[in-house]
Amino acid sequence: MTKQDTQNEAVPDNEPKWDYTSSKQNFFTGAAVVAGNALVLLLYLLYRTVPAVHQFISGKPM
């Protein structure tokens, strides 16, 4: 039995033969999404509560 034969036996026919994602990629993608959401939330809170940030972003005083 060759190496190719053993690899084909391990994968059922109804599942994809190649999976290009890894748990490390999923972790970094999830971390980037969470960090982006936290940044948006922080900017929104600063925009609503700090007059200098509000004026910097909108160009108008609160």
Summary of the structure (lengths in Angstrom):
residues: 62
radius of gyration: 24.3
end to end distance: 74.9
largest distance: 75.7
contacts: 100
relative contact order: 0.07
helix: 69%
strand: 0%
